[in-house]
Each structure stands twice: as structure tokens, then as C-alpha cells.
């Protein structure tokens, strides 16, 4: 994150020639900071639900026959989204997420 944040600053983009005619004003700084914050804040519920779901699965508190339903319960609770069509345990929606298959942990 540190590297990603540093190379995405307007000052760095201007230095490497990807941004021209940039004025470092208070408004521009606020806009850049708001953009960075929104990118991270929007991910927080998703990162939380992935880790909570994974913890529940690995601890054994959720039976394997309920993994997909539990996934969608968390999606509804934390992200306020519902499945586009009816989902069953024949589906394994968490497995479609790279973050689950790659074991990317967000809460440490």
C-alpha cells in the first residue's frame, strides 16, 4: 500500500510526465486524498466479509453444506447486496473470488 500510495500522488505523476498542468492547490490535494480514501473505504466491507467467512469455515463453525448460504448472508449484512439469481449450495460463489482461492488475508 505504501508504494501504491506514493506512486499515485499528483506530484509523482507530474514528475514522470503522466500529469501535466497540475497545480498543487488545497482543492486538488483534497480531491486526491478523497479519491484515495474512497478506494479503500469501499473495499472495507468486502475485506471484512471475506476474512470472517474464511474464519468461520476454517474454525468449523459453519457446516460445509451451508458455505454458500453463509457467504451470501455476509454479503447482505456487510455489503448490502443480494444474489442476482437464487443461489444454492450447488453453487460455490466464494470460490469465484481470487481473494478466497489465493488466501489473501486482510485483517491481521
C-alpha positions as CSV (number, residue, x, y, z in Angstrom):
1,X,0.0,0.0,0.0
2,X,2.8,2.4,0.8
3,X,4.3,2.1,-2.7
4,X,0.9,2.3,-4.3
5,X,0.0,5.4,-2.4
6,X,3.3,7.1,-3.2
7,X,3.3,6.5,-6.9
8,X,-0.3,7.6,-7.2
9,X,0.3,11.1,-5.9
10,X,-0.1,14.0,-8.3
11,X,3.4,15.1,-7.6
12,X,4.8,11.8,-8.7
13,X,2.6,11.5,-11.8
14,X,3.8,15.0,-12.8
15,X,7.4,14.1,-12.2
16,X,7.2,11.1,-14.5
17,X,5.3,13.0,-17.2
18,X,1.9,11.4,-16.8
19,X,0.3,14.6,-15.5
20,X,0.7,18.0,-17.0
21,X,-0.5,21.4,-16.0
22,X,-1.1,20.4,-12.4
23,X,-1.4,23.0,-9.7
24,X,-0.8,21.8,-6.1
25,X,-3.7,23.7,-4.6
26,X,-5.6,22.8,-1.4
27,X,-8.6,21.8,-3.5
28,X,-6.5,19.5,-5.7
29,X,-5.0,17.9,-2.6
30,X,-8.4,17.3,-1.0
31,X,-9.7,15.8,-4.2
32,X,-6.7,13.4,-4.5
33,X,-7.0,12.4,-0.8
34,X,-10.7,11.9,-1.2
35,X,-10.1,9.6,-4.2
36,X,-7.6,7.5,-2.3
37,X,-9.9,7.3,0.7
38,X,-12.9,6.2,-1.3
39,X,-10.9,3.5,-3.0
40,X,-10.0,2.0,0.4
41,X,-13.2,2.6,2.3
42,X,-15.3,0.9,-0.4
43,X,-13.2,-2.2,0.0
44,X,-13.5,-2.5,3.8
45,X,-16.8,-4.3,4.0
46,X,-15.7,-6.8,1.3
47,X,-12.3,-7.4,3.1
48,X,-14.1,-7.9,6.4
49,X,-16.7,-10.4,5.0
50,X,-14.0,-12.5,3.2
51,X,-12.0,-12.9,6.3
52,X,-15.0,-13.5,8.6
53,X,-16.3,-16.1,6.2
54,X,-12.9,-17.8,5.9
55,X,-12.5,-17.8,9.7
56,X,-16.0,-19.4,10.1
57,X,-15.2,-22.1,7.5
58,X,-11.7,-22.9,8.9
59,X,-12.9,-23.0,12.6
60,X,-15.7,-25.4,11.6
61,X,-18.5,-23.2,12.9
62,X,-20.2,-23.4,9.5
63,X,-21.1,-26.7,8.1
64,X,-19.8,-27.4,4.6
65,X,-23.4,-27.7,3.4
66,X,-24.0,-24.0,4.4
67,X,-20.9,-22.3,3.0
68,X,-22.6,-20.6,0.1
69,X,-25.6,-19.5,2.1
70,X,-23.3,-18.1,4.8
71,X,-21.3,-16.3,2.1
72,X,-24.5,-14.6,0.9
73,X,-25.6,-13.8,4.4
74,X,-22.4,-11.9,4.9
75,X,-22.7,-10.2,1.5
76,X,-26.2,-9.0,2.5
77,X,-25.1,-7.9,6.0
78,X,-21.8,-6.1,5.2
79,X,-22.2,-5.0,1.5
80,X,-26.0,-4.7,1.3
81,X,-26.1,-6.7,-1.9
82,X,-28.1,-9.8,-2.8
83,X,-27.5,-12.5,-5.3
84,X,-28.7,-11.7,-8.9
85,X,-30.5,-15.0,-9.1
86,X,-31.3,-17.6,-6.5
87,X,-28.2,-19.3,-5.2
88,X,-28.0,-22.8,-3.7
89,X,-25.3,-24.9,-2.1
90,X,-24.6,-26.4,-5.6
91,X,-23.1,-23.0,-6.3
92,X,-19.8,-22.0,-4.6
93,X,-19.7,-18.3,-5.1
94,X,-16.8,-17.6,-2.7
95,X,-14.6,-19.7,-4.8
96,X,-15.1,-17.3,-7.7
97,X,-13.2,-14.6,-5.7
98,X,-9.5,-14.6,-6.2
99,X,-9.2,-13.4,-2.7
100,X,-10.6,-16.6,-1.3
101,X,-8.8,-19.0,-3.6
102,X,-5.4,-17.2,-3.1
103,X,-5.9,-16.9,0.7
104,X,-5.4,-13.2,0.6
105,X,-5.9,-12.1,4.3
106,X,-7.0,-8.5,5.0
107,X,-7.4,-8.5,8.8
108,X,-4.2,-9.3,10.6
